[in-house]
Amino acid sequence: MSPIDSIRPLSLRRQLLVPLAWVWLLGLGATVAGASWLASASANAAFDRGLQDETAALAAKVVWTDRGPLLDISRQAMELLNWDRETPSRFVVLDEAGHVLAGDATVPRPDLRHQSFAQPQLFDVLLQGQWLRGAQFSLRSPMLDRSVTVIKVEASHKRSSLMRDVLLAMAVPTLAIALLTVLLLNWGIRRGLAPLRAVAREVERRALSDLRPLPVEGVPAEAAPLIERINSLLADVQQSVTVQRRFVADAAHQLRTPVAGLRVLTQELEFELGQYKGAQTAAWQPLLSALLRSSDRLARLIGQLLSLVRSQGAHQSTAGEPERQDVRPLLREAAEPFALRAARQGRSLLLEMPDAPVLARADSLWLGEALANVLDNALRYGGTQIVVTVQSLPDLVQIDIEDDGVGVAAADLPRLTEAFWRGERADTRGDDGSGGSGLGLAIAYEVIARLGGHWSAQTRPEFAGLRIRWRLPA
Protein backbone atom coordinates (compact mmCIF):
# COMPACT_ATOMS: atom_id res chain seq x y z
CA MET A 1 0.00 0.00 0.00
CA SER A 2 1.36 3.39 -0.97
CA PRO A 3 1.61 6.26 1.55
CA ILE A 4 -1.16 8.06 -0.35
CA ASP A 5 -3.49 5.04 -0.07
CA SER A 6 -2.81 4.78 3.67
CA ILE A 7 -4.12 8.32 4.24
CA ARG A 8 -7.83 8.19 4.84
CA PRO A 9 -9.48 11.20 3.21
CA LEU A 10 -11.81 13.37 5.27
CA SER A 11 -15.47 13.21 4.38
CA LEU A 12 -17.05 16.28 2.83
CA ARG A 13 -19.57 16.40 5.68
CA ARG A 14 -16.75 16.54 8.21
CA GLN A 15 -14.91 19.21 6.25
CA LEU A 16 -18.07 21.32 6.32
CA LEU A 17 -18.99 20.64 9.93
CA VAL A 18 -15.56 21.15 11.55
CA PRO A 19 -15.21 24.88 10.63
CA LEU A 20 -18.84 25.45 11.56
CA ALA A 21 -18.26 23.67 14.86
CA TRP A 22 -15.33 25.97 15.66
CA VAL A 23 -17.44 29.01 14.84
CA TRP A 24 -20.22 27.57 16.97
CA LEU A 25 -17.87 26.94 19.91
CA LEU A 26 -16.37 30.43 19.69
CA GLY A 27 -19.81 31.97 19.46
CA LEU A 28 -21.04 29.86 22.37
CA GLY A 29 -18.04 30.89 24.49
CA ALA A 30 -18.58 34.55 23.67
CA THR A 31 -22.29 34.20 24.43
CA VAL A 32 -21.67 32.54 27.80
CA ALA A 33 -18.99 35.10 28.70
CA GLY A 34 -21.31 37.96 27.70
CA ALA A 35 -24.21 36.43 29.62
CA SER A 36 -22.01 36.01 32.70
CA TRP A 37 -20.83 39.60 32.52
CA LEU A 38 -24.36 40.85 31.96
CA ALA A 39 -25.73 38.79 34.85
CA SER A 40 -22.98 40.02 37.14
CA ALA A 41 -23.42 43.63 36.12
CA SER A 42 -27.20 43.48 36.41
CA ALA A 43 -27.18 41.77 39.81
CA ASN A 44 -24.52 44.10 41.24
CA ALA A 45 -26.29 47.18 39.93
CA ALA A 46 -29.61 46.07 41.43
CA PHE A 47 -28.14 45.15 44.81
CA ASP A 48 -25.92 48.24 44.95
CA ARG A 49 -28.89 50.45 44.20
CA GLY A 50 -30.90 48.78 46.93
CA LEU A 51 -28.01 49.03 49.38
CA GLN A 52 -27.58 52.72 48.65
CA ASP A 53 -31.31 53.36 49.03
CA GLU A 54 -31.42 51.54 52.36
CA THR A 55 -28.37 53.46 53.60
CA ALA A 56 -29.93 56.76 52.53
CA ALA A 57 -33.20 55.75 54.19
CA LEU A 58 -31.37 55.04 57.46
CA ALA A 59 -29.60 58.38 57.25
CA ALA A 60 -32.97 60.05 56.80
CA LYS A 61 -33.98 58.66 60.20
CA VAL A 62 -31.20 60.56 61.98
CA VAL A 63 -32.63 63.50 63.97
CA TRP A 64 -30.69 66.27 65.67
CA THR A 65 -31.57 67.04 69.30
CA ASP A 66 -30.03 69.03 72.12
CA ARG A 67 -28.31 65.88 73.26
CA GLY A 68 -26.90 65.21 69.83
CA PRO A 69 -27.85 63.05 66.85
CA LEU A 70 -30.29 60.20 67.42
CA LEU A 71 -31.57 57.42 65.16
CA ASP A 72 -35.35 57.63 65.14
CA ILE A 73 -36.32 54.20 63.86
CA SER A 74 -39.22 52.04 64.95
CA ARG A 75 -39.09 48.41 65.86
CA GLN A 76 -41.09 47.52 62.75
CA ALA A 77 -38.56 49.32 60.57
CA MET A 78 -35.74 47.45 62.31
CA GLU A 79 -37.44 44.13 61.61
CA LEU A 80 -37.95 45.17 58.02
CA LEU A 81 -34.22 45.73 57.65
CA ASN A 82 -33.59 42.19 58.89
CA TRP A 83 -36.43 40.43 57.01
CA ASP A 84 -33.96 38.12 55.24
CA ARG A 85 -32.92 35.64 57.97
CA GLU A 86 -30.32 33.96 55.77
CA THR A 87 -28.33 37.13 55.12
CA PRO A 88 -29.37 39.73 57.70
CA SER A 89 -28.02 43.18 57.00
CA ARG A 90 -26.15 45.10 59.64
CA PHE A 91 -25.66 48.80 60.12
CA VAL A 92 -23.97 51.23 62.44
CA VAL A 93 -24.22 54.99 63.01
CA LEU A 94 -20.96 56.70 63.97
CA ASP A 95 -20.10 60.20 65.03
CA GLU A 96 -17.08 62.16 63.83
CA ALA A 97 -14.85 60.50 66.41
CA GLY A 98 -15.94 57.01 65.39
CA HIS A 99 -18.12 56.40 68.44
CA VAL A 100 -21.11 54.12 67.90
CA LEU A 101 -24.34 56.02 68.22
CA ALA A 102 -26.60 53.16 67.11
CA GLY A 103 -26.47 49.79 65.44
CA ASP A 104 -23.92 46.99 65.50
CA ALA A 105 -20.47 47.94 66.72
CA THR A 106 -18.90 44.96 64.91
CA VAL A 107 -19.76 46.34 61.49
CA PRO A 108 -16.52 46.93 59.55
CA ARG A 109 -15.72 50.56 58.99
CA PRO A 110 -14.00 52.12 56.02
CA ASP A 111 -11.74 55.13 56.24
CA LEU A 112 -13.98 57.79 57.83
CA ARG A 113 -11.70 60.56 56.57
CA HIS A 114 -13.29 60.12 53.14
CA GLN A 115 -16.88 60.91 53.91
CA SER A 116 -19.55 61.04 51.22
CA PHE A 117 -22.19 63.70 51.73
CA ALA A 118 -23.61 63.76 48.17
CA GLN A 119 -24.71 60.10 47.90
CA PRO A 120 -23.98 56.77 49.57
CA GLN A 121 -20.49 55.52 48.75
CA LEU A 122 -19.98 51.79 48.07
CA PHE A 123 -17.08 49.69 49.34
CA ASP A 124 -15.98 46.07 49.77
CA VAL A 125 -14.46 44.69 52.92
CA LEU A 126 -13.25 41.24 54.05
CA LEU A 127 -14.54 40.07 57.41
CA GLN A 128 -13.71 36.61 58.82
CA GLY A 129 -12.98 35.20 55.39
CA GLN A 130 -16.20 36.54 53.85
CA TRP A 131 -16.51 39.44 51.47
CA LEU A 132 -19.07 42.05 52.46
CA ARG A 133 -20.54 44.80 50.36
CA GLY A 134 -21.26 48.06 52.17
CA ALA A 135 -22.37 51.62 51.70
CA GLN A 136 -21.60 54.68 53.84
CA PHE A 137 -23.42 57.95 53.80
CA SER A 138 -22.52 61.03 55.86
CA LEU A 139 -24.78 63.90 56.74
CA ARG A 140 -24.11 67.17 58.52
CA SER A 141 -26.26 68.96 61.08
CA PRO A 142 -27.98 71.98 59.56
CA MET A 143 -27.35 74.02 62.73
CA LEU A 144 -24.38 72.42 64.46
CA ASP A 145 -20.94 71.87 63.07
CA ARG A 146 -21.27 68.15 63.52
CA SER A 147 -21.70 65.15 61.23
CA VAL A 148 -22.56 61.48 61.46
CA THR A 149 -21.88 58.53 59.15
CA VAL A 150 -24.31 55.73 58.49
CA ILE A 151 -22.75 52.43 57.37
CA LYS A 152 -24.72 49.43 56.16
CA VAL A 153 -23.17 46.14 55.06
CA GLU A 154 -24.52 42.87 53.70
CA ALA A 155 -23.08 39.52 52.62
CA SER A 156 -22.42 39.02 48.92
CA HIS A 157 -23.64 35.43 48.53
CA LYS A 158 -27.14 36.62 47.67
CA ARG A 159 -25.62 38.44 44.73
CA SER A 160 -23.78 35.29 43.68
CA SER A 161 -26.96 33.24 43.95
CA LEU A 162 -28.88 35.75 41.85
CA MET A 163 -26.09 35.95 39.27
CA ARG A 164 -26.07 32.15 39.05
CA ASP A 165 -29.84 32.07 38.54
CA VAL A 166 -29.68 34.77 35.88
CA LEU A 167 -26.77 33.03 34.16
CA LEU A 168 -28.61 29.72 34.10
CA ALA A 169 -31.75 31.41 32.83
CA MET A 170 -29.72 32.84 29.94
CA ALA A 171 -27.30 29.96 29.33
CA VAL A 172 -29.77 27.07 29.19
CA PRO A 173 -31.85 28.50 26.31
CA THR A 174 -28.64 29.59 24.59
CA LEU A 175 -27.18 26.10 24.81
CA ALA A 176 -30.45 24.56 23.65
CA ILE A 177 -30.62 26.87 20.65
CA ALA A 178 -26.94 26.24 19.87
CA LEU A 179 -27.43 22.46 20.05
CA LEU A 180 -30.51 22.70 17.85
CA THR A 181 -28.49 24.80 15.41
CA VAL A 182 -25.76 22.15 15.20
CA LEU A 183 -28.32 19.39 14.69
CA LEU A 184 -30.02 21.39 11.96
CA LEU A 185 -26.67 22.10 10.30
CA ASN A 186 -25.75 18.42 10.41
CA TRP A 187 -29.16 17.46 9.02
CA GLY A 188 -28.92 20.07 6.30
CA ILE A 189 -25.42 18.96 5.26
CA ARG A 190 -26.44 15.28 5.26
CA ARG A 191 -29.52 16.12 3.21
CA GLY A 192 -27.43 18.13 0.76
CA LEU A 193 -24.90 15.29 0.40
CA ALA A 194 -27.54 12.55 0.09
CA PRO A 195 -27.49 12.65 -3.76
CA LEU A 196 -23.71 12.25 -3.74
CA ARG A 197 -23.98 9.28 -1.38
CA ALA A 198 -26.59 7.80 -3.73
CA VAL A 199 -24.15 8.16 -6.63
CA ALA A 200 -21.40 6.54 -4.52
CA ARG A 201 -23.67 3.59 -3.68
CA GLU A 202 -24.55 3.25 -7.35
CA VAL A 203 -20.85 3.08 -8.25
CA GLU A 204 -20.17 0.58 -5.45
CA ARG A 205 -22.94 -1.75 -6.65
CA ARG A 206 -21.71 -1.81 -10.22
CA ALA A 207 -19.38 -4.34 -11.73
CA LEU A 208 -16.04 -3.16 -13.07
CA SER A 209 -17.28 -3.47 -16.63
CA ASP A 210 -20.52 -1.53 -16.06
CA LEU A 211 -19.75 1.79 -17.75
CA ARG A 212 -23.24 3.28 -17.88
CA PRO A 213 -23.52 7.03 -17.13
CA LEU A 214 -24.01 8.00 -13.49
CA PRO A 215 -27.34 9.63 -12.57
CA VAL A 216 -27.24 13.42 -12.41
CA GLU A 217 -30.79 13.94 -11.12
CA GLY A 218 -30.87 15.60 -7.71
CA VAL A 219 -27.09 16.13 -7.58
CA PRO A 220 -26.14 19.57 -6.16
CA ALA A 221 -25.26 22.16 -8.77
CA GLU A 222 -21.68 22.36 -7.46
CA ALA A 223 -21.15 18.61 -7.99
CA ALA A 224 -23.03 18.29 -11.30
CA PRO A 225 -19.99 19.28 -13.46
CA LEU A 226 -17.93 16.58 -11.73
CA ILE A 227 -20.58 13.90 -12.41
CA GLU A 228 -20.92 15.06 -16.00
CA ARG A 229 -17.15 14.89 -16.46
CA ILE A 230 -17.10 11.38 -15.01
CA ASN A 231 -19.89 10.39 -17.39
CA SER A 232 -17.87 11.80 -20.26
CA LEU A 233 -14.86 9.73 -19.18
CA LEU A 234 -17.07 6.64 -18.83
CA ALA A 235 -18.36 7.20 -22.36
CA ASP A 236 -14.79 7.47 -23.65
CA VAL A 237 -13.79 4.30 -21.80
CA GLN A 238 -16.89 2.51 -23.10
CA GLN A 239 -16.03 3.49 -26.65
CA SER A 240 -12.42 2.40 -26.19
CA VAL A 241 -13.47 -0.96 -24.69
CA THR A 242 -15.97 -1.49 -27.51
CA VAL A 243 -13.28 -0.79 -30.11
CA GLN A 244 -10.88 -3.19 -28.38
CA ARG A 245 -13.48 -5.94 -28.15
CA ARG A 246 -14.44 -5.45 -31.79
CA PHE A 247 -10.77 -5.59 -32.80
CA VAL A 248 -10.16 -8.80 -30.82
CA ALA A 249 -13.33 -10.39 -32.19
CA ASP A 250 -12.57 -9.36 -35.78
CA ALA A 251 -8.94 -10.47 -35.51
CA ALA A 252 -9.96 -13.82 -34.02
CA HIS A 253 -12.59 -14.35 -36.71
CA GLN A 254 -10.13 -13.46 -39.44
CA LEU A 255 -7.49 -15.81 -37.99
CA ARG A 256 -9.81 -18.79 -37.69
CA THR A 257 -9.90 -19.43 -41.45
CA PRO A 258 -6.13 -19.43 -42.14
CA VAL A 259 -5.44 -21.41 -38.96
CA ALA A 260 -8.04 -24.01 -39.94
CA GLY A 261 -6.51 -24.12 -43.41
CA LEU A 262 -3.04 -24.53 -41.93
CA ARG A 263 -4.23 -27.41 -39.81
CA VAL A 264 -5.92 -29.12 -42.76
CA LEU A 265 -2.81 -28.71 -44.92
CA THR A 266 -0.61 -30.09 -42.17
CA GLN A 267 -2.86 -33.13 -41.78
CA GLU A 268 -2.87 -33.61 -45.56
CA LEU A 269 0.93 -33.36 -45.66
CA GLU A 270 1.20 -35.86 -42.84
CA PHE A 271 -1.09 -38.23 -44.74
CA GLU A 272 0.86 -37.85 -47.99
CA LEU A 273 4.19 -38.42 -46.31
CA GLY A 274 2.75 -41.44 -44.57
CA GLN A 275 2.35 -43.11 -47.98
CA TYR A 276 6.10 -43.28 -48.31
CA LYS A 277 8.30 -45.35 -46.14
CA GLY A 278 11.84 -44.41 -45.43
CA ALA A 279 14.24 -42.70 -43.09
CA GLN A 280 13.65 -39.26 -44.62
CA THR A 281 9.92 -39.53 -44.03
CA ALA A 282 10.43 -40.65 -40.43
CA ALA A 283 12.63 -37.61 -39.83
CA TRP A 284 9.77 -35.30 -40.86
CA GLN A 285 7.19 -36.97 -38.61
CA PRO A 286 8.13 -35.21 -35.29
CA LEU A 287 8.08 -31.84 -37.04
CA LEU A 288 4.63 -32.49 -38.48
CA SER A 289 3.34 -33.60 -35.08
CA ALA A 290 4.70 -30.43 -33.46
CA LEU A 291 3.12 -28.35 -36.23
CA LEU A 292 -0.24 -30.04 -35.65
CA ARG A 293 -0.04 -29.40 -31.90
CA SER A 294 0.86 -25.75 -32.49
CA SER A 295 -2.02 -25.29 -34.92
CA ASP A 296 -4.40 -26.96 -32.43
CA ARG A 297 -3.20 -24.67 -29.68
CA LEU A 298 -3.56 -21.61 -31.93
CA ALA A 299 -7.08 -22.66 -32.89
CA ARG A 300 -7.97 -23.14 -29.22
CA LEU A 301 -6.50 -19.73 -28.33
CA ILE A 302 -8.58 -18.06 -31.04
CA GLY A 303 -11.70 -19.85 -29.83
CA GLN A 304 -11.10 -18.74 -26.25
CA LEU A 305 -10.44 -15.17 -27.36
CA LEU A 306 -13.86 -15.18 -29.00
CA SER A 307 -15.39 -16.69 -25.86
CA LEU A 308 -13.77 -14.00 -23.71
CA VAL A 309 -15.10 -11.24 -25.95
CA ARG A 310 -18.57 -12.78 -25.95
CA SER A 311 -18.57 -13.24 -22.16
CA GLN A 312 -17.50 -9.63 -21.59
CA GLY A 313 -20.29 -8.37 -23.82
CA ALA A 314 -22.93 -10.88 -22.77
CA HIS A 315 -24.67 -8.46 -20.40
CA GLN A 316 -25.30 -6.03 -23.27
CA SER A 317 -27.18 -8.59 -25.37
CA THR A 318 -29.11 -10.28 -22.57
CA ALA A 319 -32.21 -8.51 -21.27
CA GLY A 320 -33.00 -8.87 -17.54
CA GLU A 321 -31.61 -11.44 -15.12
CA PRO A 322 -30.82 -15.05 -16.08
CA GLU A 323 -33.72 -17.42 -15.59
CA ARG A 324 -33.95 -19.62 -12.51
CA GLN A 325 -33.28 -23.25 -13.43
CA ASP A 326 -31.85 -26.53 -12.21
CA VAL A 327 -28.07 -26.37 -12.71
CA ARG A 328 -27.43 -30.10 -12.30
CA PRO A 329 -27.99 -31.12 -15.96
CA LEU A 330 -26.01 -28.09 -17.16
CA LEU A 331 -23.00 -29.02 -15.03
CA ARG A 332 -23.28 -32.73 -15.82
CA GLU A 333 -23.34 -32.11 -19.58
CA ALA A 334 -20.33 -29.78 -19.36
CA ALA A 335 -18.34 -32.23 -17.16
CA GLU A 336 -18.89 -35.45 -19.16
CA PRO A 337 -16.26 -34.84 -21.89
CA PHE A 338 -13.66 -34.00 -19.27
CA ALA A 339 -14.52 -37.12 -17.25
CA LEU A 340 -13.74 -39.22 -20.35
CA ARG A 341 -10.54 -37.25 -20.94
CA ALA A 342 -9.50 -37.78 -17.30
CA ALA A 343 -10.19 -41.53 -17.57
CA ARG A 344 -7.94 -41.77 -20.66
CA GLN A 345 -5.17 -40.13 -18.64
CA GLY A 346 -5.59 -42.50 -15.68
CA ARG A 347 -7.13 -39.78 -13.50
CA SER A 348 -10.59 -39.32 -12.01
CA LEU A 349 -13.23 -36.60 -12.19
CA LEU A 350 -16.13 -36.94 -9.71
CA LEU A 351 -19.35 -34.94 -9.82
CA GLU A 352 -21.14 -34.85 -6.44
CA MET A 353 -24.65 -33.34 -6.54
CA PRO A 354 -27.80 -33.77 -4.42
CA ASP A 355 -30.74 -35.76 -5.73
CA ALA A 356 -33.13 -32.83 -5.39
CA PRO A 357 -33.10 -30.01 -7.97
CA VAL A 358 -30.58 -27.24 -7.36
CA LEU A 359 -32.12 -24.00 -8.58
CA ALA A 360 -30.01 -20.96 -9.42
CA ARG A 361 -30.13 -18.01 -11.77
CA ALA A 362 -27.85 -19.21 -14.55
CA ASP A 363 -27.44 -19.18 -18.31
CA SER A 364 -27.15 -22.73 -19.62
CA LEU A 365 -24.56 -21.89 -22.28
CA TRP A 366 -22.30 -19.68 -20.19
CA LEU A 367 -22.35 -21.72 -16.97
CA GLY A 368 -21.29 -24.80 -18.95
CA GLU A 369 -18.57 -22.74 -20.64
CA ALA A 370 -17.27 -21.57 -17.27
CA LEU A 371 -17.13 -25.11 -15.83
CA ALA A 372 -15.48 -26.43 -18.98
CA ASN A 373 -12.69 -23.85 -18.73
CA VAL A 374 -12.03 -24.56 -15.05
CA LEU A 375 -12.02 -28.34 -15.60
CA ASP A 376 -9.66 -27.96 -18.57
CA ASN A 377 -7.32 -25.96 -16.32
CA ALA A 378 -7.54 -28.64 -13.60
CA LEU A 379 -6.73 -31.42 -16.07
CA ARG A 380 -3.75 -29.49 -17.42
CA TYR A 381 -2.19 -28.36 -14.15
CA GLY A 382 -4.02 -30.21 -11.32
CA GLY A 383 -3.51 -33.55 -9.60
CA THR A 384 -4.88 -37.02 -10.21
CA GLN A 385 -8.29 -36.46 -8.61
CA ILE A 386 -10.76 -33.69 -9.46
CA VAL A 387 -14.03 -33.28 -7.57
CA VAL A 388 -16.95 -31.00 -8.46
CA THR A 389 -19.34 -30.51 -5.52
CA VAL A 390 -22.71 -28.78 -5.83
CA GLN A 391 -24.61 -27.64 -2.71
CA SER A 392 -27.88 -25.78 -2.23
CA LEU A 393 -27.52 -23.17 0.54
CA PRO A 394 -30.00 -20.55 1.76
CA ASP A 395 -30.49 -18.02 -1.06
CA LEU A 396 -27.51 -19.31 -3.04
CA VAL A 397 -25.93 -22.29 -4.77
CA GLN A 398 -22.32 -23.21 -4.01
CA ILE A 399 -20.15 -24.99 -6.58
CA ASP A 400 -16.65 -26.19 -5.61
CA ILE A 401 -14.09 -27.40 -8.17
CA GLU A 402 -11.20 -29.05 -6.33
CA ASP A 403 -8.04 -30.87 -7.36
CA ASP A 404 -5.21 -32.40 -5.33
CA GLY A 405 -2.36 -30.92 -7.35
CA VAL A 406 0.46 -28.67 -6.21
CA GLY A 407 -1.83 -25.61 -6.33
CA VAL A 408 -0.41 -22.15 -6.82
CA ALA A 409 1.50 -19.77 -4.63
CA ALA A 410 -0.81 -17.96 -2.20
CA ALA A 411 0.49 -14.62 -3.48
CA ASP A 412 -0.62 -15.59 -7.01
CA LEU A 413 -4.28 -16.32 -6.12
CA PRO A 414 -5.46 -12.81 -7.07
CA ARG A 415 -3.85 -13.26 -10.52
CA LEU A 416 -5.64 -16.50 -11.37
CA THR A 417 -8.36 -14.65 -13.25
CA GLU A 418 -6.06 -12.32 -15.18
CA ALA A 419 -6.13 -12.83 -18.93
CA PHE A 420 -2.99 -14.55 -20.32
CA TRP A 421 -1.52 -15.17 -16.84
CA ARG A 422 -0.48 -18.83 -16.64
CA GLY A 423 1.77 -19.01 -13.61
CA GLU A 424 5.31 -20.27 -13.22
CA ARG A 425 6.37 -22.73 -15.98
CA ALA A 426 2.74 -23.27 -16.98
CA ASP A 427 3.82 -23.85 -20.57
CA THR A 428 5.69 -27.06 -19.60
CA ARG A 429 2.92 -28.58 -17.47
CA GLY A 430 0.27 -29.29 -20.11
CA ASP A 431 -0.86 -32.83 -20.65
CA ASP A 432 0.34 -32.90 -24.24
CA GLY A 433 3.05 -30.30 -24.09
CA SER A 434 0.86 -27.72 -25.75
CA GLY A 435 0.12 -25.78 -22.56
CA GLY A 436 -2.84 -23.51 -21.99
CA SER A 437 -3.80 -20.14 -23.38
CA GLY A 438 -4.09 -18.28 -20.08
CA LEU A 439 -7.70 -17.34 -20.85
CA GLY A 440 -9.75 -20.19 -19.39
CA LEU A 441 -10.05 -18.93 -15.82
CA ALA A 442 -10.45 -15.34 -17.01
CA ILE A 443 -13.44 -16.41 -19.11
CA ALA A 444 -14.93 -18.40 -16.20
CA TYR A 445 -14.51 -15.42 -13.87
CA GLU A 446 -16.24 -13.12 -16.36
CA VAL A 447 -19.14 -15.55 -16.68
CA ILE A 448 -19.65 -15.91 -12.92
CA ALA A 449 -19.51 -12.13 -12.52
CA ARG A 450 -22.12 -11.69 -15.29
CA LEU A 451 -24.40 -14.15 -13.51
CA GLY A 452 -24.17 -12.07 -10.33
CA GLY A 453 -22.10 -14.70 -8.52
CA HIS A 454 -19.05 -14.58 -6.25
CA TRP A 455 -15.68 -16.17 -7.08
CA SER A 456 -13.09 -17.25 -4.50
CA ALA A 457 -10.05 -19.54 -4.53
CA GLN A 458 -8.00 -21.39 -1.91
CA THR A 459 -4.66 -23.14 -2.12
CA ARG A 460 -2.01 -24.50 0.21
CA PRO A 461 -1.75 -24.40 3.19
CA GLU A 462 -5.53 -23.80 3.63
CA PHE A 463 -6.41 -26.45 1.06
CA ALA A 464 -4.37 -29.40 -0.22
CA GLY A 465 -4.31 -28.42 -3.87
CA LEU A 466 -6.53 -25.80 -5.47
CA ARG A 467 -10.19 -25.11 -4.75
CA ILE A 468 -12.25 -22.69 -6.84
CA ARG A 469 -15.59 -21.82 -5.27
CA TRP A 470 -18.57 -20.19 -6.97
CA ARG A 471 -21.63 -18.85 -5.19
CA LEU A 472 -24.56 -18.12 -7.48
CA PRO A 473 -27.78 -16.36 -6.40
CA ALA A 474 -30.68 -18.75 -6.05
LINGIGI-V292264 format. One line per field, one symbol per residue. psi: psi as a letter, one per 30 degrees, with the letter a starting at -180 (. if undefined). burial: I if it has 9 or more other C-alpha atoms within 8 Angstrom, else O. A space follows every 50 residues. Layout:
psi->???
burial->???
This chain:
psi->kleeffjkkkleeefeeeeeeeeeeeeeeeeeeeeeeeeeeeeeeeeeee eeeeeeeeeffkkkaffakljikleeeeeefhfjfeiklllkkkaffgkk elajffkkkajffikjfelkkllkkkjhgkkkklkkkkkkkfelilllkk kklllffeeeeeeeeeeefeeeeeeeeeeeeeeeeeeeeeeefeeeeeee eeeefllffjglkkkfkfkleffeeeeeeeeeeeeeeeeeeeeeeeeeee eeeefeeeeeeeeeeeeeeeeefffkkleeeeffeeeeeeeeeeeeeeee eeeeeeeeeeefgefffkkalllklkfeeeeeeffeefeeeeefgglkjk jjllelkjkljlkeeeeeeeeeeeeeeefefaafkkkjkkkjljglkkkk jklhafalkeffeffegkkgkglkhffgglfgffllfgfeeeeeeeeeee gglkklkkakfekibkkkkkjkk.
burial->OOOOOOOOOOOOIOIIIOOOIOOIOOOIOOIIOOIIOOIIOOIIOOIIOO IIOIIIOIIOIIIIOOOOIIIOOOOOOIOOIIOOOOOIIIIIIIIIOOOI IIIOOOIOOOOOOOIIIOOIIIOOIOOOOOIIIIIIIIIIIOOOOOIIII IIIIIIOOIOOIIIOIIOOIIOOIIOOIOOOIOOIIOOIIOOIOIOOOIO OIOOOOOOOOIOOIOOOOIIOOOIOOIIOIIOOIIOIIOOOOOOIOOIIO OIIOIIOOIIOIIOOIIOOIOOOOOOOOOOIIOOIOOIOOIIIIIIIIII IIIIIIIIIOIIOIIOOOOOOOOIIIIIOIIIIIIOOIIOOIIOOOIIII IOOOOOOIIIIIIOOIIIIIIIIIIIIIIIIIIIIIIIIIIIOOOIIIII IIIIIIIIOOOIIOOIIIOOIIOOOIIOIIIOOIIIIIIIIIIIIIIIII IOIIIOIIIIOOIIIIIIIIIIII
